[in-house]
Amino acid sequence: MEYRQLGASGLRVPVLSFGTATFGGGNDFFKAWGNTQVDEAKKLVNLCLDAGVNFFDTANVYSRGISEEILGKALEGLRNDVLISTKATFTMGDGVNDYGSSRFQLIKQAEDSLRRLQTDHIDIYHMHGFDATTPIQETLRALDDLVTSGKVRYIACSNFSGWHLMKSLSISERYGWSRYIAHQAYYSLLNREFEWELMPLGIEEKVSTIVWSPLASGQLSGKFRRGQPIPENSRTVQGGAHGPATNFEHLYNIVDALDEVAEETGKSVAQISLNWLLQRPTVANIIIGARNEEQLKQNLDAVGWNLTTDQVRKLDAASELPPIYPYWHQRQNTKLVPLPIRY
């Protein structure tokens, strides 16, 4: 297993982590992702560890804490051998303060997550989204207090806009507080808008990317194909998909290119999609999920080899998105604004 340094920190993480949103199935949305219980979770954890994947990602909002509880039980006796990432910000109750990134909420949610995970510290604590109603200084000071207290090792963010992240980094620098070392972001061959602003920001500020939904809610799994019905057991059908409405012609053009590369490499469409991401700037880690052991084994085989430069270019060409303003203008003036991708 390859390990990469996470942002401007000394922490090294495996290039794959295991996402546990499939644990619990606590409501209709998360049931569409999966319904893994403790016994199966332990098997999946052990498969990960055997492959060198010692990084596990969850969130308090996943099935309202059930995912964290199951992960905590699945990791019993293994805490010193693993890294745990969890998140806060989204709704965890019916009270007026049960949402957001206020000091009140973050301290409470961190302590609740620690209890559910059966641990005394969180290795990477993410803000699951940007809270525009709480002063950024309040959020970052509360996070710094969690770090200095030993309850959190590192902080990160997720689903931020460029200015959200840049302003947060600036405030952390101004006051000498802990800074975000990673941005957990939606990125795949099908959805490449991340490259327009957030990737250059990550390069400049040394903020690594942890990719979520690398297969675009299963649409890059190889099961979605031109002229065939959408699989009935997919998240798209069952209501658990994330992201904008799919341009299926664009998707099928990408799958056509993936099929060509699959024939050349002997790898699956999903494995190639994951490997492509591992060759992108700022990407330190990809969160893989699985409803069962076979899916997990397939995803774990996405590492230990690399696509050729020509194969990457073929996939780039098939998946390129027309940029919106001001990015199209910047690309027409690349001597002033260099592109982040270089071969």
VEXFI-753886 format. One record per residue: y, x negated, z negated of N, C-alpha, C in turn. Coordinates in pm, whole numbers, padded with zeros to 5 digits, always signed. Layout:
# residues N
YXZYXZYXZ ...
# end
This chain:
# residues 343
-00120-00084+00000+00000+00000+00000+00124-00088+00000 +00217-00059+00087+00344-00131+00092+00439-00075-00014 +00514-00165-00078+00615-00125-00175+00753-00169-00125 +00853-00087-00150+00990-00118-00110+01084-00102-00228 +01191-00183-00228+01290-00174-00334+01374-00049-00314 +01404+00018-00424+01475+00145-00417+01624+00123-00440 +01698+00128-00329+01843+00116-00336+01888-00013-00401 +02005-00007-00466+02061-00124-00534+02006-00131-00676 +01874-00134-00686+01808-00144-00817+01694-00244-00806 +01634-00273-00918+01518-00362-00919+01386-00289-00911 +01390-00154-00897+01268-00074-00897+01202-00077-00760 +01072-00102-00759+00994-00099-00635+00900+00021-00638 +00895+00090-00527+00815+00212-00517+00723+00202-00395 +00608+00268-00399+00522+00272-00279+00592+00352-00170 +00559+00323-00045+00625+00393+00066+00584+00539+00074 +00476+00576+00007+00437+00716-00003+00440+00759-00149 +00485+00880-00174+00473+00942-00305+00407+01078-00286 +00351+01131-00394+00283+01260-00384+00370+01368-00443 +00403+01468-00362+00484+01580-00406+00401+01692-00463 +00444+01746-00574+00361+01844-00647+00419+01985-00644 +00496+02017-00541+00544+02155-00527+00428+02252-00504 +00313+02199-00462+00193+02282-00442+00123+02314-00574 +00167+02253-00684+00101+02276-00812+00153+02407-00873 +00063+02497-00908+00100+02614-00986+00105+02743-00909 +00176+02744-00794+00189+02868-00717+00246+02981-00799 +00358+02952-00871+00409+03047-00970+00482+03168-00916 +00514+03172-00787+00577+03290-00728+00542+03293-00579 +00586+03396-00509+00547+03412-00369+00589+03293-00283 +00710+03239-00310+00757+03126-00230+00667+03006-00249 +00638+02969-00372+00557+02850-00395+00409+02874-00370 +00363+02999-00375+00224+03026-00336+00202+02993-00190 +00307+03007-00107+00295+02970+00034+00279+02820+00051 +00322+02742-00049+00304+02597-00045+00163+02558-00092 +00118+02628-00197-00013+02596-00252-00028+02655-00391 -00150+02645-00446-00177+02701-00578-00271+02609-00655 -00241+02480-00651-00325+02379-00713-00318+02390-00866 -00436+02394-00928-00444+02399-01074-00490+02263-01129 -00507+02253-01260-00521+02124-01326-00641+02043-01275 -00757+02102-01262-00876+02026-01222-00859+01964-01083 -00809+02044-00988-00786+01991-00854-00673+01889-00855 -00572+01913-00937-00459+01819-00947-00508+01682-00993 -00598+01678-01087-00652+01550-01135-00724+01476-01023 -00797+01549-00939-00867+01486-00826-00767+01427-00727 -00659+01502-00700-00558+01454-00606-00485+01332-00662 -00455+01335-00791-00390+01220-00855-00477+01096-00843 -00605+01110-00869-00695+00995-00861-00709+00942-00719 -00710+01032-00619-00711+00987-00479-00586+00906-00448 -00473+00951-00497-00348+00878-00475-00355+00739-00538 -00395+00734-00663-00401+00606-00733-00498+00510-00665 -00610+00560-00617-00706+00475-00546-00645+00414-00420 -00548+00485-00360-00482+00437-00239-00357+00356-00268 -00323+00337-00396-00204+00261-00433-00079+00345-00444 -00092+00477-00437+00023+00567-00452+00034+00603-00600 +00130+00541-00668+00147+00565-00813+00277+00636-00845 +00335+00703-00746+00465+00768-00758+00445+00918-00733 +00484+01001-00833+00461+01145-00826+00594+01219-00843 +00620+01311-00751+00748+01382-00747+00727+01530-00781 +00814+01581-00867+00811+01722-00902+00954+01770-00924 +00972+01889-00978+01104+01943-01010+01087+02054-01111 +01187+02072-01196+01175+02178-01297+01164+02315-01232 +01227+02333-01115+01229+02464-01051+01099+02499-00979 +01012+02401-00956+00886+02430-00889+00800+02519-00979 +00788+02644-00937+00714+02745-01014+00764+02755-01158 +00898+02736-01173+00965+02749-01304+00893+02666-01413 +00869+02540-01382+00814+02449-01481+00664+02433-01478 +00593+02520-01407+00446+02513-01406+00400+02385-01337 +00468+02345-01230+00431+02222-01161+00440+02102-01254 +00548+02094-01331+00563+01983-01426+00451+01987-01531 +00418+02105-01580+00313+02116-01681+00179+02067-01626 +00145+02109-01504+00018+02068-01445+00016+01918-01418 +00130+01865-01367+00136+01720-01343+00120+01644-01474 +00183+01690-01579+00170+01624-01708+00026+01619-01756 -00047+01728-01738-00188+01731-01778-00273+01642-01686 -00239+01640-01557-00317+01560-01463-00297+01410-01486 -00185+01372-01549-00155+01231-01572-00189+01185-01714 -00258+01267-01789-00294+01229-01926-00369+01096-01925 -00321+01002-02008-00383+00871-02018-00342+00775-01909 -00257+00819-01815-00218+00735-01702-00069+00702-01701 +00005+00745-01801+00151+00738-01794+00202+00598-01767 +00143+00496-01824+00192+00359-01806+00162+00304-01666 +00082+00376-01589+00043+00328-01456+00118+00399-01343 +00207+00492-01376+00267+00575-01272+00419+00584-01288 +00483+00627-01179+00624+00662-01179+00635+00813-01160 +00725+00875-01236+00745+01019-01226+00890+01048-01189 +00907+01132-01089+01038+01179-01048+01044+01330-01067 +01151+01378-01130+01172+01522-01139+01319+01552-01116 +01356+01679-01119+01489+01720-01076+01544+01832-01165 +01676+01848-01157+01745+01959-01223+01859+02004-01133 +01918+02116-01165+02038+02178-01107+02012+02325-01076 +01899+02359-01015+01876+02496-00972+01836+02586-01090 +01836+02718-01064+01821+02819-01169+01689+02808-01244 +01699+02805-01378+01581+02799-01463+01578+02911-01568 +01662+03010-01551+01664+03121-01646+01767+03224-01605 +01784+03327-01689+01876+03437-01659+02012+03421-01725 +02030+03317-01805+02157+03297-01874+02264+03240-01782 +02390+03255-01822+02501+03208-01738+02506+03056-01730 +02441+02986-01823+02439+02840-01821+02304+02784-01779 +02220+02868-01721+02087+02824-01681+02083+02774-01536 +02197+02731-01486+02207+02681-01349+02315+02574-01346 +02296+02474-01262+02401+02376-01240+02374+02241-01303 +02476+02154-01295+02464+02016-01342+02566+01986-01451 +02591+02084-01536+02679+02062-01651+02608+01976-01755 +02685+01918-01847+02624+01844-01957+02528+01934-02035 +02572+02056-02064+02487+02151-02137+02352+02168-02068 +02356+02192-01939+02234+02220-01865+02147+02096-01848 +02208+01981-01815+02129+01861-01786+02056+01810-01909 +02122+01808-02022+02056+01761-02145+01939+01852-02178 +01962+01983-02170+01856+02079-02200+01740+02066-02102 +01771+02062-01973+01664+02058-01873+01587+01926-01876 +01654+01816-01904+01583+01688-01916+01484+01693-02032 +01528+01747-02144+01439+01755-02260+01323+01851-02234 +01350+01962-02165+01242+02055-02130+01142+01990-02034 +01192+01914-01938+01102+01846-01844+01017+01741-01915 +01077+01667-02006+01001+01568-02082+00886+01635-02159 +00915+01750-02219+00812+01821-02294+00700+01868-02201 +00736+01928-02087+00634+01979-01995+00551+01865-01935 +00616+01752-01908+00546+01638-01848+00470+01555-01950 +00488+01585-02078+00421+01514-02187+00452+01364-02182 +00580+01333-02169+00622+01194-02162+00752+01176-02239 +00788+01050-02266+00914+01024-02338+01024+00977-02245 +00993+00962-02115+01098+00922-02022+01066+00969-01881 +01171+00988-01802+01162+01021-01660+01205+00898-01582 +01124+00854-01489+01156+00730-01416+01273+00749-01319 +01273+00859-01243+01383+00887-01151+01421+01034-01169 +01547+01057-01207+01594+01193-01233+01693+01232-01125 +01656+01332-01045+01737+01377-00932+01824+01498-00967 +01946+01497-00915+02022+01620-00906+01974+01690-00779 +01910+01806-00795+01840+01873-00684+01938+01922-00577 +02061+01943-00615+02167+01983-00524+02300+01952-00587 +02408+01965-00512+02541+01936-00562+02600+02060-00628 +02647+02044-00751+02710+02153-00825+02860+02141-00809 +02919+02226-00724+03062+02220-00697+03146+02284-00808 +03082+02347-00907+03158+02413-01013+03173+02326-01138 +03101+02216-01142+03109+02124-01256+03179+01996-01211 +03275+01945-01289+03338+01818-01252+03233+01708-01235 +03248+01629-01131+03151+01523-01104+03145+01426-01222 +03260+01400-01285+03262+01310-01401+03172+01361-01512 +03170+01492-01535+03087+01549-01641+02939+01527-01611 +02901+01552-01486+02761+01533-01446+02718+01388-01462 +02799+01296-01411+02761+01155-01413+02763+01097-01554 +02856+01143-01638+02859+01095-01777+02734+01142-01852 +02696+01269-01829+02574+01321-01893+02451+01242-01847 +02444+01212-01718+02332+01134-01665+02331+00993-01723 +02449+00933-01735+02456+00798-01793+02411+00800-01938 +02446+00905-02010+02400+00918-02149+02248+00930-02156 +02189+01003-02061+02043+01014-02057+01978+00879-02030 +02044+00798-01945+01990+00664-01916+02003+00575-02039 +02120+00572-02101+02139+00483-02216+02055+00525-02336 +02018+00654-02342+01933+00700-02451+01785+00665-02428 +01752+00623-02306+01614+00588-02275+01531+00702-02222 +01591+00821-02211+01514+00936-02162+01499+00934-02010 +01588+00865-01942+01584+00852-01796+01602+00705-01762 +01526+00658-01662+01537+00518-01620+01641+00500-01509 +01632+00583-01405+01722+00575-01290+01763+00716-01250 +01880+00727-01184+01925+00857-01135+01934+00857-00983 +01917+00975-00926+01922+00992-00781+01974+01133-00752 +02000+01159-00626+02049+01292-00587+01964+01346-00474 +01989+01469-00437+01913+01533-00330+02001+01638-00264 +01993+01643-00131+02061+01748-00053+02213+01742-00066 +02268+01623-00086+02413+01606-00095+02473+01591+00045 +02598+01632+00060+02677+01595+00176+02725+01451+00159 +02776+01394+00268+02823+01256+00260+02932+01238+00156 +03029+01331+00153+03140+01313+00057+03095+01337-00085 +02994+01424-00107+02940+01443-00242+02887+01311-00296 +02808+01243-00213+02745+01119-00256+02847+01008-00271 +02938+00995-00174+03035+00886-00178+03129+00899-00298 +03174+01021-00326+03263+01040-00441+03189+01011-00571 +03063+01051-00578+02983+01023-00698+02968+00873-00720 +02940+00800-00614+02926+00655-00626+03057+00591-00670 +03168+00642-00617+03298+00587-00652+03329+00609-00800 +03298+00728-00851+03325+00758-00992+03236+00673-01083 +03109+00657-01046+03019+00573-01125+03071+00430-01132 +03119+00380-01018+03173+00244-01014+03299+00233-01100 +03384+00335-01095+03511+00331-01169+03487+00320-01319 +03388+00393-01370+03367+00398-01515+03251+00309-01562 +03184+00243-01469+03072+00158-01508+02950+00235-01551 +02935+00358-01497+02820+00441-01530+02705+00415-01434 +02587+00464-01469+02471+00455-01381+02503+00521-01248 +02456+00462-01139+02485+00515-01006+02357+00568-00941 +02374+00658-00847+02260+00707-00771+02201+00594-00687 +02071+00571-00702+02007+00464-00625+01930+00518-00505 +01914+00650-00498+01838+00710-00389+01890+00849-00361 +01869+00892-00239+01906+01027-00196+01779+01090-00137 +01731+01194-00200+01613+01264-00148+01662+01365-00044 +01618+01347+00081+01680+01418+00192+01577+01476+00288 +01619+01582+00355+01540+01651+00458+01553+01573+00588 +01441+01518+00638+01447+01430+00754+01309+01427+00820 +01309+01439+00951+01183+01433+01027+01216+01416+01174 +01114+01398+01255+01134+01393+01400+01200+01520+01452 +01173+01633+01387+01229+01759+01431+01371+01781+01382 +01408+01718+01271+01538+01740+01209+01603+01605+01179 +01687+01558+01271+01740+01423+01260+01890+01419+01227 +01947+01531+01182+02089+01533+01149+02124+01434+01038 +02028+01400+00955+02047+01302+00848+02105+01171+00901 +02072+01137+01025+02114+01008+01081+02264+01003+01111 +02330+01117+01123+02469+01118+01170+02565+01060+01068 +02551+01096+00941+02645+01049+00838+02575+00989+00717 +02469+01054+00671+02406+01012+00547+02331+00879+00560 +02272+00854+00675+02204+00726+00694+02303+00608+00697 +02412+00616+00775+02509+00506+00769+02566+00485+00629 +02589+00595+00556+02638+00584+00419+02536+00509+00333 +02408+00545+00349+02303+00479+00271+02294+00330+00300 +02311+00294+00428+02309+00153+00465+02424+00079+00398 +02544+00136+00409+02665+00070+00357+02664+00059+00206 +02615+00162+00136+02623+00168-00009+02492+00132-00079 +02392+00092+00000+02262+00054-00057+02199+00167-00138 +02197+00285-00078+02129+00401-00136+02008+00430-00049 +01890+00418-00106+01768+00440-00030+01744+00589-00006 +01663+00616+00094+01625+00754+00125+01482+00780+00083 +01463+00890+00010+01331+00944-00019+01321+01072+00064 +01228+01077+00156+01223+01187+00253+01139+01301+00201 +01197+01423+00205+01116+01542+00176+01097+01622+00305 +00987+01695+00310+00947+01773+00428+00940+01686+00553 +00867+01573+00546+00860+01482+00662+00788+01543+00782 +00710+01648+00760+00641+01716+00870+00707+01850+00903 +00831+01869+00857+00909+01989+00888+00830+02117+00857 +00790+02129+00730+00713+02247+00685+00586+02265+00767 +00521+02154+00804+00393+02160+00876+00406+02174+01026 +00529+02184+01078+00544+02203+01222+00510+02077+01302 +00506+01961+01233+00467+01836+01298+00327+01793+01253 +00247+01890+01213+00111+01861+01167+00011+01853+01282 +00052+01898+01400-00039+01905+01514-00096+02043+01537 -00063+02137+01447-00116+02273+01460-00024+02364+01542 +00101+02322+01562+00197+02400+01641+00200+02343+01783 +00159+02426+01881+00147+02375+02017+00194+02479+02118 +00243+02428+02228+00293+02513+02335+00181+02605+02384 +00214+02735+02397+00119+02831+02451+00016+02880+02352 +00027+02837+02225-00067+02881+02122+00007+02958+02014 -00057+03056+01951+00009+03131+01843+00036+03043+01722 +00141+03076+01648+00171+03002+01525+00059+03026+01425 +00006+02920+01362-00106+02937+01268-00074+03035+01156 -00166+03126+01128-00144+03229+01028-00129+03172+00887 -00192+03057+00861-00187+02999+00726-00071+02901+00710 +00021+02896+00805+00133+02802+00797+00241+02856+00704 +00325+02765+00654+00437+02807+00570+00534+02895+00648 +00547+02867+00777+00639+02946+00859+00603+03093+00856 +00473+03124+00860+00427+03263+00858+00427+03319+00717 +00390+03237+00620+00372+03285+00482+00502+03286+00401 +00611+03239+00459+00740+03251+00392+00777+03135+00303 +00715+03018+00321+00749+02904+00237+00818+02792+00312 +00871+02822+00432+00933+02717+00514+01076+02692+00470 +01121+02566+00488+01258+02527+00467+01321+02495+00601 +01453+02493+00602+01522+02443+00719+01574+02552+00811 +01648+02511+00914+01705+02606+01009+01598+02667+01098 +01636+02771+01170+01543+02832+01266+01498+02727+01367 +01372+02731+01401+01315+02629+01489+01345+02657+01635 +01392+02555+01705+01399+02558+01851+01261+02515+01900 +01177+02611+01936+01038+02579+01965+01021+02495+02091 +01110+02508+02188+01100+02423+02306+01123+02277+02268 +01220+02255+02180+01245+02119+02130+01123+02068+02052 +01067+02153+01966+00948+02115+01890+00833+02078+01984 +00808+02160+02084+00694+02134+02173+00716+02007+02256 +00840+01975+02291+00867+01849+02361+00833+01730+02272 +00865+01742+02143+00829+01636+02049+00678+01623+02036 +00610+01737+02024+00464+01735+02011+00399+01675+02136 +00455+01703+02253+00403+01641+02376+00409+01490+02367 +00523+01437+02320+00537+01292+02304+00443+01239+02196 +00428+01315+02088+00334+01274+01982+00191+01268+02034 +00155+01364+02118+00020+01364+02177-00004+01238+02261 +00098+01197+02336+00085+01075+02417+00062+00953+02329 +00139+00945+02220+00125+00831+02128-00008+00840+02054 -00052+00961+02022-00181+00978+01955-00295+00926+02042 -00286+00951+02171-00390+00903+02263-00391+00751+02269 -00272+00691+02258-00262+00544+02263-00310+00479+02135 -00288+00544+02022-00314+00481+01892-00444+00526+01825 -00494+00644+01862-00609+00699+01793-00573+00760+01659 -00442+00777+01633-00396+00838+01509-00362+00984+01534 -00352+01062+01425-00320+01204+01440-00170+01224+01459 -00134+01342+01506+00007+01377+01524+00083+01364+01391 +00025+01412+01283+00091+01405+01152+00108+01260+01108 +00008+01178+01125+00016+01038+01084+00124+00964+01161 +00135+00993+01291+00238+00929+01372+00377+00975+01329 +00392+01103+01297+00520+01155+01251+00564+01085+01123 +00472+01062+01031+00503+00994+00906+00535+00846+00931 +00457+00781+01016+00478+00639+01043+00612+00615+01110 +00654+00706+01197+00786+00695+01260+00896+00690+01155 +00885+00775+01054+00986+00778+00948+00992+00646+00872 +00877+00583+00850+00873+00459+00773+00941+00344+00845 +00974+00361+00973+01042+00257+01049+01191+00286+01064 +01241+00388+00994+01383+00422+01003+01464+00350+00895 +01589+00315+00925+01674+00250+00825+01690+00337+00701 +01698+00274+00588+01718+00329+00452+01595+00397+00394 +01494+00430+00474+01380+00504+00422+01293+00412+00336 +01286+00442+00208+01203+00364+00116+01074+00436+00081 +01076+00569+00092+00962+00646+00046+00957+00781+00117 +00837+00828+00143+00814+00960+00202+00729+01040+00104 +00773+01161+00074+00695+01249-00013+00594+01324+00071 +00468+01304+00043+00362+01377+00112+00304+01481+00017 +00268+01594+00071+00204+01699-00007+00068+01730+00050 -00010+01802-00024-00143+01841+00024-00195+01957-00059 -00257+02053+00011-00319+02164-00061-00461+02130-00104 -00519+02026-00042-00657+01989-00073-00677+01840-00048 -00796+01792-00084-00825+01649-00074-00825+01600+00070 -00875+01679+00162-00882+01636+00301-00744+01615+00360 -00650+01707+00332-00513+01690+00379-00452+01563+00321 -00476+01538+00193-00421+01420+00129-00475+01292+00192 -00605+01287+00215-00664+01168+00277-00605+01140+00414 -00583+01247+00491-00523+01232+00624-00383+01173+00613 -00303+01225+00521-00166+01175+00506-00161+01032+00456 -00254+00995+00368-00257+00859+00315-00286+00757+00425 -00349+00798+00533-00380+00708+00644-00262+00687+00738 -00144+00733+00698-00025+00713+00780+00034+00573+00761 -00018+00495+00666+00035+00361+00638-00071+00256+00669 -00025+00130+00669-00116+00019+00699-00117-00019+00846 -00032+00040+00926-00019+00011+01069+00121+00052+01111 +00163+00009+01229+00298+00042+01277+00295+00081+01423 +00378+00177+01458+00401+00211+01598+00468+00093+01668 +00444+00080+01797+00513-00023+01874+00657+00020+01902 +00738-00076+01942+00877-00045+01976+00885+00058+02088 +00800+00046+02188+00800+00142+02299+00760+00281+02252 +00664+00289+02161+00622+00419+02110+00732+00483+02027 +00803+00405+01948+00917+00457+01872+01024+00509+01967 +01052+00434+02073+01153+00476+02170+01113+00607+02238 +00986+00622+02268+00938+00745+02331+00962+00865+02238 +00931+00848+02110+00951+00956+02013+01100+00981+01989 +01179+00875+01987+01324+00891+01972+01381+00976+02085 +01341+00944+02206+01395+01015+02323+01358+01163+02320 +01235+01194+02279+01189+01333+02279+01254+01414+02168 +01295+01348+02059+01344+01420+01942+01495+01412+01923 +01564+01339+02008+01709+01322+01994+01780+01456+01995 +01876+01472+01901+01956+01593+01893+02098+01563+01942 +02159+01654+02016+02299+01633+02055+02388+01638+01931 +02461+01533+01900+02541+01531+01777+02662+01623+01786 +02703+01676+01672+02824+01755+01662+02943+01660+01640 +03065+01714+01651+03184+01635+01626+03195+01604+01476 +03238+01484+01434+03292+01376+01516+03190+01274+01563 +03060+01304+01543+02959+01201+01569+02942+01170+01717 +02958+01273+01804+02949+01243+01948+03064+01154+01990 +03181+01174+01930+03295+01091+01965+03275+00948+01917 +03219+00933+01797+03194+00800+01743+03092+00725+01827 +02992+00797+01876+02889+00730+01957+02943+00687+02093 +03048+00752+02138+03112+00709+02263+03200+00586+02242 +03219+00549+02115+03302+00432+02081+03223+00341+01987 +03103+00305+02031+03013+00232+01942+03059+00090+01912 +03156+00038+01987+03208-00094+01951+03286-00087+01821 +03339+00031+01790+03412+00051+01666+03321+00103+01554 +03227+00190+01590+03136+00251+01492+02993+00222+01535 +02936+00108+01492+02800+00076+01538+02697+00176+01490 +02600+00204+01575+02493+00295+01536+02401+00229+01437 +02338+00306+01348+02251+00246+01246+02118+00198+01299 +02078+00247+01417+01945+00214+01470+01957+00095+01563 +01879-00009+01536+01875-00125+01624+01731-00164+01650 +01701-00206+01773+01565-00250+01806+01563-00399+01827 
# end
